[in-house]
Amino acid sequence: MYQFFRLGIVQAGAVVRIIAHMKSKHSLYLIAVLLWQSFYAVAQHTVSVDQSAFDSACGISIDLLKNGLEATWQINQHEACFIDFDFGNASPLIAEMGMSDGLGNRRTITKSVDPAFILTVGERDLEKRDGWTIFFDKVHHKPYDSYLAELSVRNVRVKSSGKRCTVEIDSLNAGPFKGALAFTFYANSPLIHVEGVVQTDQDGRAIVYDAGIVSADPDWKRIGWTDLKGNLTQVENMIAEAEVIKSRFRTVAAEAETGSLAIFPTPHQYFYPLDFSDNFGFNWAGRNYRDKSDRLGLGIRLPLDGDKRYVPWFNAPPGSAQSLSFFLLASSGDVESTLETVRQYTRNDQFKKLPGSVTFSSHYHIEHTLDLVSRQPDPENWKPDQILLPNDLIEPGFVKVFKGMNVEIVHLAEFHNSRTPRLHAGDRLPLLELMHNECERLSDKEFLLLPGEEPNVHLGGHWISFFPKPVYWVLNNTEGRSFLEEDTHYGRVYHLGSQAETLELFKREGGLLWTAHPRIKGSTGFPDQYKDQEFYRSDRFLGAAWKNMPTDLSKERLGDRVLQLQDDMANWGEKKLVLGEVDVFKVNPDHEQYAHMNVNYLRLDEIPNYSDGWQSVLDVLRNGQYFTTTGEILITDFSLDGKLSGETLHVVDDVTVNVALEWTFPLNHIEIISGDGEHVYRHRIDLSDTEAFGEDVWNLDMDLSGRKWVRLEVWDVAKNGAFAPPVWLIN
């Protein structure tokens, strides 16, 4: 735009000079010519394209057009994808997009469309808790404004890395946030990553965004998605007012005569943390979405009020580059086949089974036991051995969800309410018995449901309990009973009255405990505040749990809070570990569970039988024999000179670090992270040469002299990740 106005000013200056010296009709003719050239320059606004950082070896071809550019890249053996940009500010940015065959025949799937972003900016409460590390905020109850982002094409940069190419367009503005719009293309993949990368100089901002593509008159035949029951839903000629769509797989697609175009968010990064994982409708389609544009479109969305409890949105600290992103996927097929292709990137929202591993997920406040009690004919007078099962609880919805996702072991965190710690033995022990009975009833050869709680007594902060078999214990010994009693019905019953007795219980029963949501929520300041306590130093204290909370769209990785804690704990000197947690209330078949999920792959050959106990599960956790993932990346090997995570290596010379991975989205980078007890060191391996749906092995010789531990992280272009516990080193 600057060049455009500058050209007009230069021409006008020439006119002024001629007028000043004008002596003939010839001069008047020159004036007319220059004025015509000025208006022509205005009409033919051109933008310079900087390709100094572009290398065609990336597999994407860039060709300059009269007033834009075309990107073309192969997506399979027989097809290529193309997208034509028009940089005239009065024209839709995407002039055409579609597929071409090996003969160069083009099939346009969509044309004359614009990416659209609606950024909602609210106020972060920086006085509560620990500043930006906050969950207990209700941003939706405070003033906020929503802005439709405006694109003004000024400068365009094309850059490549490995097997990908990015076209970056300045500038994109949305209220107090300013930045650029970027399109990234991946060789041999139909994925297009669209990002509005914006930042603000204002402090205390929290944001959410909706996004999509819009067109004044698209030639889409129909719009389709997968409904919450897994059925294909299609709407013909959808031109009515925009509607919120509750879809599975977070995807909506438009179909034209020659193919389809799907739009979907990053599977996990896009979703700010909530207590409930309900599907609030994360897609939209139609005209005039949120009264911001009268054009027809489709896209992704987030509810401003979430589950109407604590609604923290995304952190947006001043100067941080927030990535407002979504993915497009072009296909020559119909809506149904295109939606099926998108599902492959999250393995159909399932966790792939790996030989020699079982999937384990923790921290669920499902409250199945309390629900069952409340639905008894006489909830005030019930007995664990006389429970009547309502039909819908014979196999509860949450069990169906976990089985459908290939989650093989689930560890509960029941009785999570303020009343639980005050319960006397007569009220609490029957609840424990019923929980144990239900866990055994709902377990089978392919699924193991394990009892657990978030007791939050005696130690400080919030913590999770996990025993290798049913254990009966009373959280607070308000009745003055002995620490350990023998009961004719329950057997051993523990009554806890102190930190020391809590530790003694876990020693005697071989249990594990760890900090729930460390350094945030009810664990703000923990485990830091008790890292010198005896129970923390005990081998009964596992460490802490990982979840993407708080969320910040400028981060390269999810759950930065806990990954930093893993490094801190390792440098503190004890062998403490981090495992994945989910921490949601209720799990139902119509929920958006996958977006909030992570899972731990335990090195176990089989699922234990409930009746035999599950000591092997606790042993694997205690020994660090697992890795944690959002699901898209699988760590099939991480070892140092043959030593696996959780094991100890005596370092003599340089160490060979072995990494083997399997993934869906193209990868971004590997980080091999180590520490010497004081400092943290990072060795980054750029993976921009990886394509979608791959497997590979990396072998790296490293000098690890003086280091005490080494661990692994892997992240892809959608900010999905996987990480493994440390290998401990002795130099």
Secondary structure as UniProt FT lines:
FT   HELIX           2..20
FT   HELIX           25..43
FT   STRAND          49..53
FT   HELIX           56..58
FT   STRAND          60..65
FT   TURN            66..67
FT   STRAND          68..74
FT   STRAND          79..86
FT   TURN            89..90
FT   STRAND          94..101
FT   TURN            102..103
FT   STRAND          106..123
FT   TURN            131..132
FT   HELIX           139..141
FT   STRAND          145..148
FT   STRAND          150..161
FT   TURN            162..163
FT   STRAND          164..174
FT   TURN            175..176
FT   STRAND          177..186
FT   TURN            187..188
FT   STRAND          191..199
FT   STRAND          205..215
FT   STRAND          222..226
FT   TURN            228..229
FT   STRAND          232..236
FT   STRAND          243..245
FT   STRAND          248..255
FT   STRAND          260..264
FT   TURN            267..270
FT   STRAND          283..287
FT   HELIX           289..291
FT   STRAND          296..300
FT   TURN            306..307
FT   STRAND          314..315
FT   TURN            318..319
FT   STRAND          322..331
FT   HELIX           335..343
FT   HELIX           344..349
FT   TURN            355..356
FT   STRAND          358..362
FT   STRAND          364..365
FT   HELIX           368..374
FT   TURN            379..380
FT   HELIX           384..386
FT   HELIX           391..393
FT   HELIX           397..404
FT   TURN            405..406
FT   STRAND          409..411
FT   TURN            418..419
FT   HELIX           420..422
FT   HELIX           425..442
FT   STRAND          448..450
FT   STRAND          463..466
FT   STRAND          472..474
FT   TURN            478..479
FT   STRAND          484..487
FT   TURN            488..490
FT   STRAND          491..495
FT   HELIX           499..509
FT   STRAND          512..515
FT   TURN            518..519
FT   HELIX           521..523
FT   TURN            524..527
FT   HELIX           528..530
FT   TURN            531..532
FT   HELIX           534..537
FT   TURN            539..540
FT   STRAND          541..546
FT   TURN            553..554
FT   HELIX           560..572
FT   STRAND          577..580
FT   STRAND          584..585
FT   TURN            589..590
FT   HELIX           594..596
FT   STRAND          599..602
FT   HELIX           610..612
FT   HELIX           615..622
FT   TURN            623..624
FT   STRAND          626..629
FT   STRAND          633..640
FT   TURN            641..642
FT   STRAND          643..644
FT   TURN            645..646
FT   STRAND          648..650
FT   STRAND          655..663
FT   STRAND          667..675
FT   STRAND          680..686
FT   TURN            688..689
FT   STRAND          694..702
FT   TURN            705..706
FT   STRAND          709..716
FT   TURN            717..718
FT   STRAND          721..730
//
